Amino acid sequence: MLRRTLHRPVILFTIIKKLLKENKVSVKQRNSYSPLRAGGKVFKFSSASTEIHFASGISHLKKITDPKATVIITDENVYSAHSKRFKGWNTIVLKPGEEFKVQSTVDAIIEQLIEMEADRKTTLVGVGGGVITDITGYAASVYMRGIRFGFIPTSILGLADASIGGKNGIDVGVYKNMVGVIRQPSFILHDMVFLKSLPQREWENGFAEIIKHACIKDAAMFSELESKTLKQYQVQQKSICELIQRNALIQTKVVQKDEFEKGERRLLNFGHTLGHALETQYDLLHGQAISIGMTYACHISEQLCGFKQTGHVVSVLEKYNLPTYAAFDKQKVFNVLKMDKKRERKEMNYVLLAKIGKGVVKSISLKQLEKFIGDL
């Protein structure tokens, strides 16, 4: 199989005519495969189910989807580190990074799928971090009004958070995830081998979401994070596998109760309202921005909820090498923040903490929130 590489702003592909000739038939013709259930745990949502295969390998993917009717979407970093693992699969390779999570990238993917004669029996599989899973799910949801898709998340952030819950979408200018859909993947496969090539800063980046889960839902996990170090999780495979599964289940159970974010699912946005605004305005990774967002959310929690454990949260964030306090243009950031998707008219649904392990959602007027941000 050949890979195709997308670039921006003019998105190009490596020619793949040979790929179709090698396989004798086009993707369009390969529509008779019936996917097998191969040991995954099934989680039911309102209108779909997702089969999660914990601690599996990419070799297991052939039991879930037919390689001849499947297109993998990944990025250059993952592909270059694990190119042998993509052998035998139709693969589209994107430029890495949040800056490419835009409509032009999705347009190019769709153009390529049309060229490949991909049809409604085709399955897309996103192999990568949160950017790749977001793009893959979105492209699959709009191509031919929806085709089957699944994920193999390769980062801590993807494994514990981004791949779970059906949020698929793209950024528009400075606004994060402004366009997208909620549609559940058919399957998620956890291949922990991909973590061997994960850069140190991406480990730290992902642990922001793990700490978030602990803050809003799991005080016992928060205590575990206090007692352990990032290095311990990196060298103890059993520990990281158990931690990932624990977080995946927290995320999944919340989404099962509130798939379309009318109530409890809002808790998963702890740190994200301010964090997303910071992420688009400054050179920050997602986890770094969310960490700063959680820090200041704790201070707002002190005022509105009587929260008394800010020091504990800040200490854990810093223990995992995440930023906490930062100087920023507050008015500039607030102007982006006020367009957040959690806004309802002139009020923002803001996630705060009553105590570690118990998140709450408070409706704050934009006027009051602007004052809070200004006083930080």
C-alpha positions as CSV (number, residue, x, y, z in Angstrom):
1,M,0.0,0.0,0.0
2,L,1.1,3.6,-0.6
3,R,0.6,6.4,1.7
4,R,-0.8,9.8,0.8
5,T,0.4,13.0,2.4
6,L,-1.7,16.1,2.9
7,H,-0.2,19.6,3.2
8,R,-1.6,23.0,3.8
9,P,-2.7,25.6,2.5
10,V,-2.7,23.7,-0.8
11,I,-3.3,20.2,0.3
12,L,-1.6,17.6,-1.9
13,F,-1.5,13.8,-1.9
14,T,1.1,11.4,-3.0
15,I,-0.3,9.8,-6.1
16,I,-2.1,6.5,-5.3
17,K,-3.0,5.2,-8.6
18,K,-0.6,2.3,-8.0
19,L,-2.4,1.5,-4.7
20,L,-5.6,0.7,-6.5
21,K,-3.8,-1.2,-9.3
22,E,-2.0,-3.4,-6.7
23,N,-5.3,-4.4,-5.2
24,K,-7.0,-5.0,-8.6
25,V,-10.3,-3.5,-7.4
26,S,-11.4,-0.2,-6.0
27,V,-12.6,0.5,-2.4
28,K,-16.1,0.9,-3.9
29,Q,-16.2,-2.8,-5.0
30,R,-15.3,-4.1,-1.5
31,N,-18.6,-4.0,0.2
32,S,-19.3,-7.5,1.3
33,Y,-17.3,-7.6,4.5
34,S,-19.2,-8.2,7.8
35,P,-17.1,-7.0,10.7
36,L,-16.5,-9.5,13.5
37,R,-17.0,-8.9,17.2
38,A,-13.5,-9.7,18.6
39,G,-13.6,-9.5,22.3
40,G,-14.3,-5.8,22.8
41,K,-16.5,-4.4,25.5
42,V,-19.7,-2.8,24.1
43,F,-20.9,0.5,25.4
44,K,-24.4,1.6,24.4
45,F,-25.3,5.2,23.7
46,S,-28.7,6.8,22.7
47,S,-28.5,5.8,19.0
48,A,-25.3,3.7,18.6
49,S,-22.8,1.5,20.4
50,T,-19.1,1.6,20.6
51,E,-16.9,-1.4,21.1
52,I,-13.8,-0.6,23.1
53,H,-10.8,-3.1,22.8
54,F,-8.6,-2.3,25.8
55,A,-4.9,-3.2,25.6
56,S,-5.1,-4.7,22.1
57,G,-2.8,-4.2,19.1
58,I,-3.2,-2.8,15.6
59,S,-2.9,-6.4,14.3
60,H,-6.3,-6.9,15.9
61,L,-7.8,-4.3,13.6
62,K,-8.2,-6.9,10.8
63,K,-10.7,-8.7,13.0
64,I,-12.8,-5.5,13.3
65,T,-12.7,-4.1,9.8
66,D,-11.7,-5.4,6.3
67,P,-8.4,-3.9,5.2
68,K,-9.7,-3.8,1.6
69,A,-12.6,-1.6,2.5
70,T,-10.8,0.6,5.1
71,V,-8.9,3.8,4.9
72,I,-6.6,4.8,7.8
73,I,-6.0,8.5,8.5
74,T,-2.9,9.3,10.5
75,D,-0.2,12.0,10.7
76,E,3.4,12.2,9.7
77,N,4.7,11.8,13.2
78,V,2.9,8.6,13.9
79,Y,3.5,7.2,10.4
80,S,7.2,7.9,10.5
81,A,7.6,6.3,13.9
82,H,5.5,3.2,13.1
83,S,5.5,2.9,9.3
84,K,5.7,-0.9,9.4
85,R,2.5,-1.1,11.3
86,F,0.6,0.5,8.4
87,K,1.7,-2.1,5.9
88,G,-1.3,-3.6,4.0
89,W,-3.6,-0.7,4.8
90,N,-4.8,2.2,2.6
91,T,-3.4,5.2,4.5
92,I,-3.8,9.0,4.2
93,V,-1.1,10.9,6.1
94,L,-1.8,14.4,7.3
95,K,0.5,17.1,8.5
96,P,0.5,17.0,12.4
97,G,-0.8,19.7,14.6
98,E,-3.9,21.7,15.7
99,E,-3.4,24.2,12.9
100,F,-4.4,21.6,10.4
101,K,-7.7,20.8,12.2
102,V,-9.6,22.9,9.7
103,Q,-12.2,22.5,7.0
104,S,-9.6,22.6,4.1
105,T,-8.0,19.4,5.5
106,V,-11.4,17.7,5.7
107,D,-12.2,18.9,2.1
108,A,-9.0,17.3,0.9
109,I,-9.7,14.0,2.7
110,I,-13.2,13.9,1.1
111,E,-11.8,14.6,-2.4
112,Q,-9.4,11.8,-1.9
113,L,-12.1,9.4,-0.8
114,I,-14.1,10.3,-3.9
115,E,-11.0,9.6,-6.1
116,M,-10.7,6.2,-4.3
117,E,-14.3,5.5,-5.0
118,A,-15.0,5.0,-1.3
119,D,-18.6,4.2,-0.7
120,R,-21.0,3.7,2.3
121,K,-19.4,0.4,3.1
122,T,-16.0,2.0,3.6
123,T,-14.6,2.4,7.1
124,L,-12.4,5.3,8.2
125,V,-9.9,4.6,11.0
126,G,-8.2,7.5,12.8
127,V,-4.8,6.5,14.1
128,G,-3.3,9.3,16.1
129,G,-4.0,11.8,18.8
130,G,-6.9,14.1,19.4
131,V,-6.5,16.1,16.2
132,I,-6.6,13.0,14.1
133,T,-9.6,11.4,15.9
134,D,-11.5,14.7,15.6
135,I,-10.8,15.1,11.9
136,T,-11.5,11.4,11.1
137,G,-14.8,11.3,13.0
138,Y,-15.9,14.5,11.3
139,A,-14.9,13.5,7.8
140,A,-16.7,10.1,8.3
141,S,-19.8,11.8,9.6
142,V,-20.2,14.1,6.6
143,Y,-18.9,11.9,3.8
144,M,-22.0,10.4,2.0
145,R,-24.0,11.6,5.0
146,G,-22.1,9.2,7.3
147,I,-19.9,6.2,7.0
148,R,-18.5,3.8,9.6
149,F,-15.5,4.9,11.6
150,G,-13.3,3.9,14.5
151,F,-10.2,5.0,16.3
152,I,-6.8,3.8,17.4
153,P,-5.7,6.7,19.7
154,T,-1.9,6.9,20.0
155,S,-1.5,9.6,22.7
156,I,-2.5,9.8,26.4
157,L,-4.9,12.6,25.6
158,G,-6.5,10.5,22.8
159,L,-6.7,7.3,24.9
160,A,-8.2,8.9,28.0
161,D,-10.3,11.7,26.5
162,A,-10.5,12.8,22.9
163,S,-11.4,9.5,21.2
164,I,-14.4,8.8,23.6
165,G,-17.8,10.4,23.5
166,G,-18.5,11.1,19.8
167,K,-17.4,14.7,19.6
168,N,-15.9,15.2,16.2
169,G,-15.1,18.5,14.6
170,I,-12.8,21.3,13.5
171,D,-11.6,24.7,14.5
172,V,-12.7,27.9,12.8
173,G,-10.2,30.7,13.2
174,V,-9.6,31.3,16.9
175,Y,-12.7,29.3,17.9
176,K,-12.0,25.7,19.0
177,N,-14.2,22.9,17.8
178,M,-16.8,25.4,16.5
179,V,-18.0,23.1,13.7
180,G,-18.7,19.4,14.2
181,V,-21.1,16.6,15.1
182,I,-21.7,14.2,18.0
183,R,-21.5,10.8,16.5
184,Q,-20.1,7.7,18.2
185,P,-17.3,5.6,16.7
186,S,-18.1,2.0,16.0
187,F,-14.9,0.9,17.8
188,I,-11.9,2.1,19.7
189,L,-8.8,0.0,19.9
190,H,-6.1,0.7,22.5
191,D,-2.6,-0.3,21.2
192,M,-0.3,0.9,24.0
193,V,2.8,0.2,21.8
194,F,2.3,3.6,20.2
195,L,3.1,5.3,23.5
196,K,6.7,4.2,23.1
197,S,7.3,7.0,20.5
198,L,5.2,9.6,22.4
199,P,7.3,12.7,23.2
200,Q,7.7,13.7,26.9
201,R,5.6,16.9,26.4
202,E,2.8,14.8,25.0
203,W,2.7,12.6,28.1
204,E,2.4,15.7,30.2
205,N,-0.2,17.2,27.8
206,G,-2.4,14.1,28.2
207,F,-2.1,14.0,32.0
208,A,-4.0,17.3,32.1
209,E,-7.2,15.5,31.1
210,I,-6.5,12.7,33.6
211,I,-6.1,15.2,36.4
212,K,-9.3,16.8,35.1
213,H,-11.2,13.5,35.5
214,A,-9.9,13.1,39.0
215,C,-10.9,16.6,40.0
216,I,-14.5,16.3,38.8
217,K,-15.3,12.6,39.4
218,D,-12.7,10.5,41.2
219,A,-11.0,11.7,44.5
220,A,-9.4,8.3,44.9
221,M,-7.6,8.7,41.6
222,F,-6.6,12.2,42.6
223,S,-4.9,10.7,45.7
224,E,-3.1,8.1,43.5
225,L,-1.8,10.8,41.2
226,E,-0.5,12.7,44.3
227,S,1.3,9.6,45.4
228,K,2.8,8.6,42.1
229,T,5.0,10.3,39.5
230,L,4.8,10.6,35.7
231,K,8.0,8.5,35.4
232,Q,6.4,5.6,37.3
233,Y,3.5,5.6,34.9
234,Q,5.9,5.7,31.9
235,V,7.9,2.7,33.0
236,Q,5.1,0.6,34.6
237,Q,3.0,-0.7,31.8
238,K,0.4,-2.2,34.1
239,S,-0.1,1.1,35.9
240,I,-0.6,3.2,32.8
241,C,-2.9,0.6,31.3
242,E,-5.1,0.6,34.4
243,L,-5.0,4.4,34.6
244,I,-6.1,4.7,30.9
245,Q,-8.9,2.3,31.4
246,R,-10.1,4.0,34.5
247,N,-10.2,7.3,32.7
248,A,-11.8,5.9,29.6
249,L,-14.6,4.4,31.8
250,I,-15.2,7.7,33.6
251,Q,-15.5,9.5,30.3
252,T,-17.7,6.8,28.8
253,K,-20.2,6.6,31.7
254,V,-20.6,10.4,31.8
255,V,-21.4,10.4,28.1
256,Q,-23.8,7.5,28.3
257,K,-25.9,9.5,30.8
258,D,-25.8,12.8,28.8
259,E,-24.6,12.2,25.2
260,F,-25.6,15.6,23.9
261,E,-24.2,17.7,26.8
262,K,-27.4,19.0,28.3
263,G,-26.3,18.3,31.9
264,E,-23.6,16.1,33.5
265,R,-21.4,15.9,30.4
266,R,-20.7,19.6,30.9
267,L,-18.4,18.5,33.8
268,L,-15.9,17.2,31.2
269,N,-15.3,20.8,30.3
270,F,-13.6,21.6,33.6
271,G,-10.7,24.0,32.7
272,H,-11.7,24.2,29.1
273,T,-13.7,27.4,28.9
274,L,-10.7,29.6,29.7
275,G,-8.3,27.0,28.5
276,H,-9.6,26.9,24.9
277,A,-9.4,30.7,24.7
278,L,-5.8,30.6,25.9
279,E,-4.9,27.8,23.5
280,T,-6.0,29.7,20.5
281,Q,-4.3,33.0,21.5
282,Y,-0.9,31.6,22.8
283,D,1.6,29.0,21.8
284,L,0.2,26.3,24.2
285,L,-0.6,22.6,23.9
286,H,-4.1,21.7,24.7
287,G,-3.2,20.1,28.1
288,Q,-1.1,23.1,29.0
289,A,-3.9,25.5,28.3
290,I,-6.5,23.3,30.1
291,S,-4.1,23.1,33.1
292,I,-4.1,26.9,33.4
293,G,-7.8,26.9,32.9
294,M,-8.3,24.4,35.8
295,T,-6.0,26.5,38.1
296,Y,-8.1,29.6,37.6
297,A,-11.4,27.6,37.7
298,C,-10.3,26.6,41.2
299,H,-10.0,30.2,42.3
300,I,-13.4,31.0,40.9
301,S,-14.7,27.9,42.7
302,E,-13.4,29.4,46.0
303,Q,-15.6,32.4,45.5
304,L,-18.7,30.7,44.2
305,C,-18.6,27.2,45.8
306,G,-16.4,27.6,48.9
307,F,-13.8,25.4,47.4
308,K,-10.8,25.0,49.8
309,Q,-8.4,22.7,47.9
310,T,-6.9,24.9,45.2
311,G,-3.4,24.3,46.6
312,H,-3.8,20.5,46.2
313,V,-4.9,20.8,42.5
314,V,-2.1,23.3,41.7
315,S,0.4,21.0,43.3
316,V,-0.6,17.9,41.3
317,L,-0.7,19.9,38.0
318,E,2.9,21.2,38.7
319,K,4.0,17.7,39.7
320,Y,3.1,16.5,36.2
321,N,5.0,19.4,34.7
322,L,2.0,21.4,33.7
323,P,1.7,25.2,33.8
324,T,-0.7,26.7,36.4
325,Y,-0.4,30.5,36.7
326,A,0.3,32.7,33.6
327,A,0.2,36.3,32.5
328,F,-2.1,36.9,29.6
329,D,-4.1,39.7,27.9
330,K,-7.3,39.2,29.8
331,Q,-9.6,41.3,27.6
332,K,-8.3,39.7,24.5
333,V,-8.9,36.2,25.9
334,F,-12.3,37.1,27.3
335,N,-13.4,38.3,23.8
336,V,-12.7,34.8,22.5
337,L,-14.0,33.0,25.7
338,K,-17.4,34.7,25.4
339,M,-18.1,32.9,22.1
340,D,-17.5,29.5,23.8
341,K,-20.1,26.8,22.9
342,K,-21.1,26.6,26.5
343,R,-22.5,30.1,26.4
344,E,-26.3,30.4,26.5
345,R,-27.3,34.0,25.6
346,K,-25.7,36.2,28.2
347,E,-24.7,33.4,30.6
348,M,-21.9,30.8,30.6
349,N,-22.2,27.3,32.0
350,Y,-18.9,27.2,33.9
351,V,-17.5,24.1,35.5
352,L,-16.3,24.5,39.0
353,L,-15.3,22.3,42.0
354,A,-17.3,21.8,45.2
355,K,-14.5,19.6,46.4
356,I,-11.9,17.3,44.8
357,G,-13.8,14.5,43.1
358,K,-17.0,16.6,42.8
359,G,-17.5,19.0,39.9
360,V,-20.5,21.3,39.6
361,V,-21.8,23.5,36.8
362,K,-22.7,27.1,37.6
363,S,-24.4,29.6,35.3
364,I,-22.4,32.8,35.4
365,S,-23.4,36.0,33.7
366,L,-20.9,37.2,31.1
367,K,-20.6,40.5,33.0
368,Q,-19.7,38.7,36.2
369,L,-17.4,36.3,34.4
370,E,-15.6,39.2,32.8
371,K,-15.0,40.6,36.2
372,F,-13.7,37.2,37.5
373,I,-11.3,37.0,34.6
374,G,-10.1,40.6,35.0
375,D,-9.4,39.9,38.7
376,L,-7.4,36.8,38.2
